[in-house]
């Protein structure tokens, strides 16, 4: 079995679910901060911008996307094996600087918000057909949630900015390849 995994990954170190989840959390935080900074620089925010809420929404999108990828590569069994741990590690990373006194309450709020986002995202298509607009696509709905959470509303510039940082985050995370590797490694561990 080890020989198979070594051939599959070569001399590369096999990534842990925890390090994968931590990367997702860090990229989510970075996207939230940069999106809000961009809104402020352009003067297009409607209220006080909230980078933390935007970061959470980026996290929810990335976690949902990971869940879809895991399912497409490894099915329900892989989804059960991997996604709960990814969510737990990522949310722990997001909350690591929250004072211990309120961490449990914040964790409950994150779980509720994640569940709300998941309900919305499950209804979404990945892409729009040629004759349809972007409404109802995962990317567009995530952009709306992020912009609203950051206090930017649904102004087109905010939606484009939120979507732009989604694209940057996806590019940085390289989720497709990393998820395939995690599914293969978790099936053989």
N, CA and C of each residue as an Amber inpcrd file, in Angstrom:
protein
   567
   0.8250000  -1.1950000   0.0000000   0.0000000   0.0000000   0.0000000
   0.8670000   1.2570000   0.0000000   1.8940000   1.2750000   0.8340000
   2.7650000   2.4440000   0.8980000   3.4500000   2.6630000  -0.4490000
   3.8150000   1.5780000  -1.1300000   4.4370000   1.6980000  -2.4380000
   3.5320000   2.3910000  -3.4360000   2.2320000   2.0760000  -3.3860000
   1.2580000   2.7160000  -4.2760000   1.2040000   4.2140000  -4.0150000
   1.1270000   4.5800000  -2.7510000   1.0450000   6.0000000  -2.3950000
   2.3410000   6.7070000  -2.7820000   3.4760000   6.0740000  -2.5550000
   4.7550000   6.6880000  -2.9250000   4.8350000   6.9140000  -4.4260000
   4.3670000   5.9510000  -5.2070000   4.3560000   6.1250000  -6.6630000
   3.4200000   7.2550000  -7.0540000   2.2800000   7.3190000  -6.3840000
   1.2710000   8.3190000  -6.7210000   1.7700000   9.7350000  -6.4390000
   2.4850000   9.8970000  -5.3440000   2.8850000  11.2250000  -4.9210000
   4.3750000  11.5040000  -5.1310000   5.1300000  10.5100000  -5.5340000
   6.5610000  10.7040000  -5.7150000   7.2050000  11.0430000  -4.3850000
   8.0970000  12.0140000  -4.4000000   8.7740000  12.4010000  -3.1620000
   8.0480000  13.5380000  -2.4610000   6.8920000  13.9410000  -3.0180000
   6.1260000  15.0100000  -2.3910000   5.6310000  14.5690000  -1.0180000
   5.6060000  15.4800000  -0.1070000   5.0330000  15.2110000   1.1950000
   3.5150000  15.1640000   1.0380000   2.8950000  14.1780000   1.6380000
   1.4330000  14.0740000   1.5720000   0.8480000  15.1030000   2.5230000
  -0.0260000  15.9310000   1.9970000  -0.6270000  17.0090000   2.7680000
  -1.6380000  16.4580000   3.7650000  -1.6520000  17.0290000   4.9440000
  -2.6500000  16.6350000   5.9350000  -3.9240000  17.4440000   5.7370000
  -5.0050000  16.8960000   6.2310000  -6.2820000  17.6150000   6.1660000
  -6.1770000  18.9090000   6.9680000  -5.4730000  18.8590000   8.0830000
  -5.3260000  20.0570000   8.9150000  -4.5790000  21.1690000   8.1800000
  -3.4660000  20.8510000   7.5190000  -2.7270000  21.9000000   6.8100000
  -3.5400000  22.4330000   5.6320000  -4.2730000  21.5570000   4.9580000
  -5.1570000  21.9670000   3.8740000  -6.2200000  22.9390000   4.3890000
  -6.8670000  22.5800000   5.4980000  -7.9130000  23.4250000   6.0860000
  -7.3470000  24.7490000   6.5700000  -6.1440000  24.7170000   7.1550000
  -5.5230000  25.9590000   7.6090000  -5.2430000  26.8920000   6.4400000
  -4.8070000  26.3350000   5.3160000  -4.5910000  27.1620000   4.1230000
  -5.8900000  27.8090000   3.6640000  -6.9730000  27.0480000   3.6950000
  -8.2760000  27.5960000   3.2980000  -8.6510000  28.7520000   4.2190000
  -8.4530000  28.5690000   5.5140000  -8.7830000  29.6310000   6.4740000
  -7.9240000  30.8720000   6.2320000  -6.6320000  30.6720000   6.0210000
  -5.7320000  31.8120000   5.8180000  -6.0650000  32.5680000   4.5350000
  -6.3550000  31.8480000   3.4640000  -6.7250000  32.5010000   2.2070000
  -8.0690000  33.2200000   2.3680000  -8.9900000  32.6300000   3.1090000
 -10.2830000  33.2750000   3.3600000 -10.0970000  34.5920000   4.0950000
  -9.2450000  34.5760000   5.1150000  -8.9820000  35.8020000   5.8670000
  -8.3340000  36.8530000   4.9680000  -7.3840000  36.4300000   4.1730000
  -6.7090000  37.3520000   3.2680000  -7.6890000  37.9540000   2.2630000
  -8.5410000  37.1270000   1.6870000  -9.5350000  37.6200000   0.7220000
 -10.4740000  38.6240000   1.3830000 -10.9280000  38.3090000   2.6060000
 -11.8400000  39.2250000   3.3110000 -11.2020000  40.5690000   3.5730000
  -9.9740000  40.5640000   4.0610000  -9.2640000  41.8090000   4.3680000
  -9.0120000  42.6160000   3.0920000  -8.5420000  41.9450000   2.0420000
  -8.2350000  42.6760000   0.8040000  -9.5000000  43.1950000   0.1160000
 -10.5790000  42.4270000   0.1710000 -11.8290000  42.9010000  -0.4200000
 -12.3200000  44.1570000   0.2940000 -12.3120000  44.1420000   1.6090000
 -12.7790000  45.3110000   2.3740000 -11.8400000  46.4970000   2.1460000
 -10.5520000  46.2470000   2.1090000  -9.5940000  47.3350000   1.8340000
  -9.8700000  47.9380000   0.4540000 -10.1430000  47.0920000  -0.5040000
 -10.4620000  47.5480000  -1.8530000 -11.7370000  48.3980000  -1.8510000
 -12.7530000  47.9550000  -1.1200000 -13.9980000  48.7290000  -1.0240000
 -13.7320000  50.1000000  -0.4250000 -12.9320000  50.1280000   0.6200000
 -12.6400000  51.3960000   1.2870000 -11.8570000  52.3390000   0.3820000
 -10.8760000  51.7840000  -0.3360000 -10.0680000  52.6160000  -1.2360000
 -10.9100000  53.2130000  -2.3620000 -11.8930000  52.4600000  -2.8210000
 -12.7630000  52.9460000  -3.8920000 -13.9210000  53.7860000  -3.3760000
 -14.0950000  53.8110000  -2.0540000 -15.1720000  54.5880000  -1.4540000
 -16.5520000  54.0680000  -1.8070000 -16.6980000  52.7510000  -1.9640000
 -17.9920000  52.2040000  -2.4020000 -18.6900000  51.3610000  -1.3440000
 -18.2610000  51.4870000  -0.1110000 -18.9600000  50.7340000   0.9250000
 -20.1660000  51.5310000   1.4070000 -21.2250000  50.8010000   1.7760000
 -22.4410000  51.4550000   2.2480000 -22.4090000  51.7030000   3.7510000
 -21.7880000  50.8070000   4.4830000 -21.6980000  50.9140000   5.9390000
 -20.2570000  50.6290000   6.3250000 -19.9990000  50.5710000   7.6140000
 -18.6600000  50.1790000   8.0450000 -18.3700000  48.7820000   7.5230000
 -17.3010000  48.6660000   6.8100000 -16.9330000  47.3840000   6.2160000
 -16.4990000  46.4090000   7.2990000 -16.8360000  45.1590000   7.1090000
 -16.5380000  44.1250000   8.0890000 -15.7170000  43.0250000   7.4290000
 -14.4030000  43.0970000   7.6130000 -13.5060000  42.1180000   7.0020000
 -13.7110000  40.7260000   7.5920000 -14.0280000  40.6400000   8.8830000
 -14.2480000  39.3400000   9.5190000 -15.4390000  38.6070000   8.9260000
 -16.5300000  39.3270000   8.7260000 -17.7160000  38.7030000   8.1280000
 -17.4550000  38.3190000   6.6800000 -16.7380000  39.1650000   5.9610000
 -16.3950000  38.8350000   4.5740000 -15.5020000  37.5920000   4.5410000
 -14.5270000  37.5220000   5.4550000 -13.6360000  36.3620000   5.5180000
 -14.4270000  35.0830000   5.7880000 -15.3990000  35.1690000   6.6900000
 -16.2440000  33.9970000   6.9610000 -16.9870000  33.5580000   5.7050000
 -17.5020000  34.5040000   4.9480000 -18.2330000  34.1480000   3.7320000
 -17.3040000  33.5380000   2.6770000 -16.0750000  34.0470000   2.5940000
 -15.1040000  33.4080000   1.6950000 -14.8660000  31.9720000   2.1600000
 -14.7040000  31.7920000   3.4620000 -14.5000000  30.4590000   4.0120000
 -15.6580000  29.5380000   3.6490000 -16.8830000  30.0140000   3.8190000
 -18.0500000  29.1760000   3.5320000 -18.0840000  28.7610000   2.0690000
 -17.7490000  29.7000000   1.1700000 -17.7010000  29.3600000  -0.2510000
 -16.6340000  28.2950000  -0.5150000 -15.4270000  28.5200000  -0.0220000
 -14.3410000  27.5710000  -0.2820000 -14.6650000  26.1950000   0.2910000
 -15.2590000  26.1550000   1.4780000 -15.6160000  24.8630000   2.0740000
 -16.7010000  24.1600000   1.2700000 -17.6560000  24.9130000   0.7960000
 -18.6930000  24.3030000  -0.0380000 -18.0870000  23.7690000  -1.3310000
 -17.2260000  24.5460000  -1.9260000 -16.5740000  24.1350000  -3.1680000
 -15.7390000  22.8730000  -2.9420000 -15.0270000  22.8290000  -1.8250000
 -14.2510000  21.6330000  -1.4780000 -15.1880000  20.4360000  -1.3340000
 -16.3050000  20.6380000  -0.6720000 -17.2640000  19.5450000  -0.4890000
 -17.7480000  19.0050000  -1.8310000 -18.0440000  19.9020000  -2.7590000
 -18.4650000  19.4670000  -4.1030000 -17.3370000  18.7010000  -4.8090000
 -16.1240000  19.2030000  -4.6820000 -14.9880000  18.5350000  -5.3240000
 -14.7400000  17.1540000  -4.7180000 -14.7640000  17.0750000  -3.4040000
 -14.5370000  15.7900000  -2.7390000 -15.5890000  14.7880000  -3.1900000
 -16.8420000  15.2280000  -3.2310000 -17.9070000  14.3310000  -3.6820000
 -17.6670000  13.8730000  -5.1140000 -17.2740000  14.8010000  -5.9820000
 -17.0960000  14.4410000  -7.3960000 -15.9190000  13.4890000  -7.6010000
 -14.9150000  13.5600000  -6.7400000 -13.7350000  12.7000000  -6.8740000
 -13.9330000  11.3730000  -6.1370000 -14.4950000  11.4320000  -4.9310000
 -14.5330000  10.2320000  -4.0960000 -15.8860000   9.7900000  -3.6090000
 -16.9500000  10.5250000  -3.9830000 -18.2900000  10.1260000  -3.5700000
 -18.6140000  10.4830000  -2.1290000 -19.7190000   9.9360000  -1.6690000
 -20.2380000  10.2480000  -0.3340000 -19.2730000   9.7990000   0.7640000
 -18.6810000   8.6200000   0.5930000 -17.7710000   8.1110000   1.6230000
 -16.6000000   9.0640000   1.8460000 -16.0070000   9.5520000   0.7730000
 -14.8920000  10.4990000   0.9000000 -15.3700000  11.8110000   1.5080000
 -16.5480000  12.2400000   1.1140000 -17.1040000  13.4860000   1.6470000
 -17.2450000  13.3840000   3.1710000 -17.7730000  12.2630000   3.6440000
 -17.9280000  12.0550000   5.0880000 -16.5710000  11.9690000   5.7770000
 -15.6110000  11.3210000   5.1370000 -14.2910000  11.1150000   5.7070000
 -13.5020000  12.4240000   5.8220000 -13.6750000  13.3150000   4.8840000
 -12.7990000  14.4810000   4.7750000 -13.4530000  15.7990000   5.2070000
 -14.6600000  16.0620000   4.7580000 -15.2330000  17.4170000   4.8720000
 -15.4810000  17.8830000   6.3000000 -15.9260000  17.0090000   7.1850000
 -16.1410000  17.4460000   8.5700000 -14.8420000  17.8930000   9.2160000
 -13.7610000  17.1450000   8.9490000 -12.4650000  17.5350000   9.5020000
 -11.9640000  18.8420000   8.8980000 -12.1480000  19.0050000   7.6030000
 -11.7260000  20.2520000   6.9530000 -12.4660000  21.4300000   7.5740000
 -13.7800000  21.2860000   7.7540000 -14.5540000  22.3780000   8.3510000
 -14.0790000  22.6570000   9.7770000 -13.8910000  21.6220000  10.5650000
 -13.4800000  21.7990000  11.9630000 -12.1350000  22.5080000  12.0560000
 -11.1510000  22.0320000  11.3060000  -9.8310000  22.6510000  11.3540000
  -9.8680000  24.0910000  10.8260000 -10.5860000  24.3210000   9.7430000
 -10.6510000  25.6750000   9.1670000 -11.3400000  26.6430000  10.1180000
 -12.4480000  26.2290000  10.7190000 -13.1510000  27.1340000  11.6350000
 -12.3190000  27.3700000  12.9020000 -11.6030000  26.3380000  13.3870000
 -10.7140000  26.5340000  14.5350000  -9.6330000  27.5640000  14.2110000
  -9.0790000  27.4850000  13.0000000  -8.0500000  28.4430000  12.5890000
  -8.6190000  29.8650000  12.5310000  -9.8300000  29.9820000  12.0030000
 -10.4630000  31.3090000  11.9080000 -10.7180000  31.9060000  13.2960000
 -10.9350000  31.0430000  14.2810000 -11.3020000  31.5220000  15.6170000
 -10.1390000  31.5240000  16.6070000  -8.9380000  31.1960000  16.1470000
  -7.8320000  31.0300000  17.0860000  -7.4770000  32.3000000  17.8570000
  -7.7650000  33.4700000  17.3330000  -7.4460000  34.7160000  18.0400000
  -8.6390000  35.2980000  18.7990000  -9.7530000  34.5840000  18.7820000
 -10.9390000  35.0150000  19.5290000 -10.7250000  34.6360000  20.9980000
 -10.9890000  35.5560000  21.9070000 -10.8070000  35.2370000  23.3310000
 -11.5810000  33.9760000  23.7320000 -10.9530000  33.1730000  24.5730000
 -11.5170000  31.8860000  24.9990000 -12.9440000  32.0430000  25.5550000
 -13.2130000  33.1490000  26.2620000 -14.5230000  33.3620000  26.8890000
 -15.6690000  33.3440000  25.8820000 -15.4080000  33.8420000  24.6720000
 -16.5000000  33.9330000  23.6950000 -16.3210000  33.0120000  22.4900000
 -15.2660000  32.1970000  22.5090000 -14.9700000  31.3350000  21.3620000
 -16.0970000  30.3360000  21.0810000 -16.6690000  29.7480000  22.1190000
 -17.7320000  28.7580000  21.9230000 -18.9590000  29.4100000  21.2830000
 -19.3040000  30.5970000  21.7560000 -20.4450000  31.3290000  21.1850000
 -20.1640000  31.6990000  19.7250000 -18.9450000  32.1610000  19.4650000
 -18.5700000  32.5120000  18.0930000 -18.5770000  31.2800000  17.2010000
 -18.1150000  30.1720000  17.7350000 -18.1030000  28.9260000  16.9680000
 -19.5260000  28.5180000  16.5940000 -20.4560000  28.6650000  17.5280000
 -21.8660000  28.3480000  17.2490000 -22.4240000  29.2490000  16.1500000
 -22.0460000  30.5270000  16.1950000 -22.5050000  31.4640000  15.1640000
 -21.9210000  31.1090000  13.8080000 -20.6500000  30.7030000  13.7740000
 -20.0040000  30.3140000  12.5140000 -20.6960000  29.0830000  11.9410000
 -20.9940000  28.1070000  12.7880000 -21.6640000  26.8870000  12.3230000
 -23.0410000  27.2110000  11.7700000 -23.7900000  28.0790000  12.4570000
 -25.1210000  28.4490000  11.9590000 -25.0160000  29.1760000  10.6220000
 -24.0760000  30.1180000  10.5260000 -23.8930000  30.8570000   9.2680000
 -23.4370000  29.9330000   8.1460000 -22.5590000  28.9890000   8.4700000
 -22.0990000  28.0240000   7.4680000 -23.2700000  27.1820000   6.9720000
 -24.1160000  26.7470000   7.8840000 -25.2900000  25.9660000   7.4840000
 -26.2240000  26.7760000   6.5990000 -26.4200000  28.0530000   6.9370000
 -27.2620000  28.9310000   6.1080000 -26.6690000  29.0640000   4.6990000
 -25.3550000  29.2820000   4.6310000 -24.6940000  29.4050000   3.3250000
 -24.8160000  28.0980000   2.5520000 -24.6410000  26.9890000   3.2460000
 -24.7010000  25.6720000   2.5940000 -26.0770000  25.4280000   1.9760000
 -27.1330000  25.8240000   2.6790000 -28.4900000  25.6680000   2.1420000
 -28.6240000  26.4510000   0.8400000 -28.1160000  27.6830000   0.8250000
 -28.1670000  28.5010000  -0.3960000 -27.3080000  27.9260000  -1.5090000
 -26.0880000  27.5300000  -1.1650000 -25.1440000  27.0560000  -2.1750000
 -25.5670000  25.7370000  -2.8130000 -26.2530000  24.8940000  -2.0490000
 -26.7030000  23.6100000  -2.6110000 -27.6970000  23.8090000  -3.7480000
 -28.3820000  24.9310000  -3.7550000 -29.3720000  25.2320000  -4.8030000
 -28.7100000  25.7580000  -6.0820000 -27.4610000  26.1290000  -5.9890000
 -26.7810000  26.8250000  -7.0840000 -26.1920000  25.8750000  -8.1220000
 -26.1870000  26.3670000  -9.3590000 -25.4820000  25.6850000 -10.4520000
 -24.0310000  26.1650000 -10.4320000 -23.1450000  25.3400000 -10.9540000
 -21.7540000  25.7750000 -11.0360000 -21.5630000  26.8350000 -12.1120000
 -22.2480000  26.6700000 -13.2400000 -22.1080000  27.6290000 -14.3420000
 -23.4850000  27.9540000 -14.9200000 -23.5520000  29.0530000 -15.6280000
 -24.7860000  29.4510000 -16.3010000 -24.7390000  28.9580000 -17.7380000
 -25.9070000  28.6570000 -18.2740000 -25.9430000  28.2870000 -19.6850000
 -25.8330000  29.5560000 -20.5210000 -25.6880000  29.3870000 -21.8040000
 -25.4520000  30.5130000 -22.7040000 -26.5590000  31.5720000 -22.6520000
 -27.8010000  31.1590000 -22.4640000 -28.9330000  32.0870000 -22.5060000
 -29.3470000  32.5910000 -21.1270000 -28.6420000  32.1930000 -20.0970000
 -29.0000000  32.5960000 -18.7450000 -28.0350000  33.6480000 -18.2300000
 -28.5010000  34.4070000 -17.2770000 -27.6110000  35.3310000 -16.5880000
 -26.8390000  34.5740000 -15.5180000 -26.0780000  35.3030000 -14.7450000
 -25.2650000  34.6720000 -13.7140000 -26.0420000  34.3210000 -12.4510000
 -27.2390000  34.9100000 -12.2920000 -28.0460000  34.6240000 -11.1140000
 -28.2510000  33.1290000 -10.9450000 -28.1270000  32.6630000  -9.7180000
 -28.3110000  31.2540000  -9.4340000 -27.0500000  30.4190000  -9.5760000
 -25.9510000  31.0560000 -10.0090000 -24.6970000  30.3070000 -10.0750000
 -23.9770000  30.4360000  -8.7320000 -23.1950000  29.4540000  -8.4150000
 -22.4800000  29.4160000  -7.1450000 -21.5940000  30.6500000  -6.9770000
 -20.8610000  30.9950000  -7.9970000 -19.9350000  32.1210000  -7.9440000
 -20.6670000  33.4450000  -7.6920000 -21.7830000  33.6500000  -8.3950000
 -22.5440000  34.8920000  -8.2460000 -23.1880000  34.9750000  -6.8590000
 -23.7730000  33.8710000  -6.4100000 -24.4210000  33.8770000  -5.0970000
 -23.3930000  34.1030000  -3.9910000 -22.2120000  33.5070000  -4.1340000
 -21.1530000  33.7350000  -3.1490000 -20.7260000  35.1980000  -3.1540000
 -20.5920000  35.7890000  -4.3390000 -20.2200000  37.2060000  -4.4330000
 -21.2470000  38.0810000  -3.7250000 -22.5220000  37.7730000  -3.8810000
 -23.5810000  38.5340000  -3.1950000 -23.4630000  38.3960000  -1.6830000
 -23.2630000  37.1720000  -1.2170000 -23.1590000  36.9440000   0.2310000
 -21.9450000  37.6810000   0.8030000 -20.8270000  37.6130000   0.1080000
 -19.5950000  38.2550000   0.5860000 -19.7650000  39.7640000   0.6260000
 -20.2650000  40.3360000  -0.4510000 -20.4360000  41.7840000  -0.5180000
 -21.3990000  42.2750000   0.5640000 -22.4950000  41.5680000   0.7340000
 -23.4660000  41.9520000   1.7670000 -22.8630000  41.8380000   3.1660000
 -22.1380000  40.7480000   3.4200000 -21.5370000  40.5500000   4.7440000
 -20.5160000  41.6330000   5.0630000 -19.8230000  42.1070000   4.0410000
 -18.7990000  43.1360000   4.2450000 -19.4070000  44.5300000   4.3850000
 -20.6980000  44.6410000   4.1510000 -21.3450000  45.9450000   4.2480000
 -21.3650000  46.6940000   2.9370000 -21.1020000  46.0040000   1.8500000
 -21.0280000  46.6580000   0.5520000 -22.2960000  46.5990000  -0.2620000
 -23.2730000  45.8480000   0.1750000 -24.5090000  45.7490000  -0.5870000
 -24.3110000  45.0400000  -1.9120000 -25.2440000  45.2690000  -2.8170000
 -25.2390000  44.5550000  -4.0900000 -24.8500000  45.4350000  -5.2710000
 -24.1050000  46.4810000  -5.0060000 -23.5690000  47.3310000  -6.0580000
 -22.6880000  46.4790000  -6.9730000 -22.7660000  46.6990000  -8.2780000
 -22.0350000  45.8680000  -9.2420000 -20.5250000  45.8860000  -8.9940000
 -19.9840000  47.0390000  -8.5860000 -18.5480000  47.1180000  -8.3180000
 -18.1720000  46.2240000  -7.1360000 -19.0220000  46.1990000  -6.1140000
 -18.7630000  45.3330000  -4.9600000 -18.8570000  43.8620000  -5.3480000
 -19.8630000  43.5350000  -6.1450000 -20.0180000  42.1400000  -6.5770000
 -18.8190000  41.6890000  -7.4000000 -18.3600000  42.5650000  -8.2780000
 -17.1820000  42.2260000  -9.0830000 -15.9320000  42.0990000  -8.2110000
 -15.8110000  42.9790000  -7.2360000 -14.6670000  42.8930000  -6.3250000
 -14.6850000  41.6050000  -5.5150000 -15.8520000  41.2690000  -4.9740000
 -15.9720000  40.0290000  -4.1950000 -15.6480000  38.8300000  -5.0760000
 -16.1760000  38.8260000  -6.2870000 -15.9100000  37.7400000  -7.2260000
 -14.4560000  37.6840000  -7.6390000 -13.8450000  38.8410000  -7.7900000
 -12.4310000  38.8870000  -8.1530000 -11.5570000  38.2320000  -7.0940000
 -11.8730000  38.4950000  -5.8170000 -11.0870000  37.8730000  -4.7520000
 -11.4300000  36.3970000  -4.5970000 -12.6410000  35.9870000  -4.9770000
 -12.9490000  34.5500000  -5.0310000 -12.0140000  33.8630000  -6.0230000
 -11.8760000  34.4950000  -7.1760000 -11.0100000  33.9350000  -8.2230000
  -9.5620000  33.8710000  -7.7520000  -9.0980000  34.9240000  -7.1080000
  -7.7330000  34.9410000  -6.5820000  -7.5530000  33.8240000  -5.5460000
  -8.5230000  33.7010000  -4.6520000  -8.4450000  32.6640000  -3.6300000
  -8.4240000  31.2680000  -4.2290000  -9.2840000  31.0320000  -5.2050000
  -9.3040000  29.7230000  -5.8650000  -7.9720000  29.4390000  -6.5470000
  -7.4190000  30.4630000  -7.1630000  -6.1280000  30.3090000  -7.8380000
  -5.0230000  29.9760000  -6.8360000  -5.0170000  30.6700000  -5.7130000
  -3.9950000  30.4330000  -4.6980000  -4.1210000  29.0500000  -4.0670000
  -5.3490000  28.6090000  -3.8490000  -5.5640000  27.3470000  -3.1410000
  -5.3500000  26.1070000  -4.0150000  -5.5160000  26.2560000  -5.3310000
  -5.3580000  25.1060000  -6.2370000  -6.1450000  23.8980000  -5.7250000
  -7.4340000  24.1190000  -5.4730000  -8.2610000  23.1160000  -4.8130000
  -8.4280000  21.8300000  -5.6070000  -8.5550000  21.9150000  -6.9070000
  -8.8090000  20.7000000  -7.6930000  -7.7400000  19.6420000  -7.4500000
  -6.4890000  20.0020000  -7.6290000  -5.3970000  19.0390000  -7.4500000
  -5.2560000  18.6040000  -5.9950000  -5.3710000  19.5410000  -5.0880000
  -5.1840000  19.2210000  -3.6760000  -6.2910000  18.3010000  -3.1660000
  -7.5220000  18.5290000  -3.6170000  -8.6230000  17.6650000  -3.1910000
  -8.4220000  16.2540000  -3.7290000  -8.0410000  16.1350000  -4.9890000
  -7.7920000  14.7960000  -5.5490000  -6.7440000  14.0640000  -4.7200000
  -5.6610000  14.7460000  -4.3860000  -4.6040000  14.1260000  -3.5900000
  -5.0950000  13.7370000  -2.1960000  -5.9050000  14.6010000  -1.5720000
  -6.4430000  14.2830000  -0.2380000  -7.3710000  13.0740000  -0.2880000
  -8.2170000  13.0130000  -1.2990000  -9.1420000  11.8890000  -1.4160000
  -8.3650000  10.5950000  -1.5900000  -7.3670000  10.6050000  -2.4560000
  -6.5650000   9.3930000  -2.6900000  -5.8250000   8.9990000  -1.4120000
  -5.1990000   9.9690000  -0.7530000  -4.4510000   9.6700000   0.4610000
  -5.3680000   9.1780000   1.5770000  -6.5470000   9.7770000   1.7180000
  -7.4480000   9.3750000   2.8030000  -8.0360000   7.9900000   2.5600000
  -8.1490000   7.5980000   1.3150000  -8.6830000   6.2710000   0.9980000
  -7.6750000   5.1860000   1.3340000  -6.4050000   5.5500000   1.4160000
  -5.3530000   4.5580000   1.6570000  -4.6850000   4.7150000   3.0080000
  -5.3390000   5.4230000   3.8930000  -4.7240000   5.5990000   5.2200000
  -5.4930000   4.8260000   6.2730000
